[in-house]
Amino acid sequence: MLNFTADILPARVRFGWGMDEAIAEEAERLGLKRLIVLSTRGRANDACGVAEALRARAAGTFHGAEMHTPVKVTLAAVSDAEALGADGLVTFRGGSATGLGKAIALRTGLPQISVPTTYAGSEATPILGQTEGGRKSTLRDPKVLPKVIDYDVARTMTLPVELTVTSGLNAVAHAVEALYAKDANPISEMMASAGLKAMIPALRTLAKNPSHRDARADALFGAWMCGGVLGQVGMALHHKICHTLGGLFDLDHAKTHGVVLPHATAYNAAAAGDALAPLEALIGGPAGLALHDLGVELGAPTALRDLGMPESGISEAVDNAMLNPYWNPKPQERDAIQSLVRSAWEGSPPTSAVE
Ligand code: NAD
């Protein structure tokens, strides 16, 4: 007998190839006349392209978005938005720009149009992670959810292979933890499975041929599904470890997910039971080892030490990850988590002892 609670988030999505017109149409539909375009540093020219798409509705640009949404950057952007008299936000590029838009929306209530070009999936969640004083804290608030998402496959064609792969594995991580989430429901299971089914074959194609348009479309669709479940159900130990590492050592968000996921999955696999079947149908089993092999096949980093994490940080990371732990299918034991983080730091395949 089915028995569940599902929290389905409102989402208006425009999906296709060459979606600039849709950005202008959505701004008009929302009655916005002075939008500020937010992006990461170094991609200024592209952000100007989005501002051009908005035509007279563009009030200006802010190019300072940074990974992990530092509060000091948000405050600078809020002040720019106020000085420009902005009545809305367009977030362009990856999760860093999306995070900045959410952080501004939280403080000002400004509506957002999201134009994501990575597979992080933040645009589909009411979650905001912010960093201050070396600690990343996460909140959920419907106020930060974009009003509309403009998924433009054409704008993802420039995503370099390395970012494509690591960002795609970030999306896979959302779906994997959604499969065994405490509050999983038939809709989240469908979305997580659909996300994995679209994303994993697309990554295999894009790792060899990043210009493959259909694979780009599949990956972007997969990113929406995987982000959608991240917003819908609770995440577990894997996300907790990644958030902790990101906050403590300022590690690259997507790469960290790709490195930790095989180890966290191996830790949880036995307790998750059949929940991981949709993943194993795509990559084989056992799931943790198969994810490790997938990362190697795609050329993704496999060791936290290669991302800049010091060996001396392992114990601190474990202590922090065990503070206010998220629900997890398997009880969280300090020694076992210490060896999980050590294997991820070394880059060794997850051992069958924790599988
Ligand atoms: P990112 O946004 O920092 O982008 C990485 C780099 O890729 C940047 O230099 C960016 O300019 C570049 N880039 C993006 N799209 C490109 C394209 N099409 N062509 C060329 N270059 C491109 O990285 P990310 O992994 O997308 O996002 C990470 C951030 O997102 C972290 O802060 C993380 O915490 C957050 N995040 C939040 C959620 C959530 O639900 N709140 C979910 C996932 C990630």
Residues whose N, C-alpha, C, O or C-beta is under 5 A from the ligand:
A	BS01	NAD	T40 R41 R43 E66 M67 H68 T69 R93 G94 G95 S96 A97 G99 T117 T118 A120 G121 S122 T125 I127 L128 G129 R155 T156 T158 L159 P160 H253 A254
